[in-house]
């Protein structure tokens, strides 16, 4: 739980605090369930990829 709050504060975007916190919690949950960091890393990379696609399509 600490990590979700840590990253949401690290990015210091108060309007997105809750979203970053929730994503951090979901990634932490994926890591804990899998017992391996790779699935959480792949989920994070997928979210970043989706973000890039959405920004590209909105231009």
Secondary structure, DSSP 8 states (H G I E B T S, - for coil): -HHHHHHHHHHT-GGGHHHHHHHHHHHHHHHHHHTSHHHHHHHHHHHHHHHHHHHHHT-
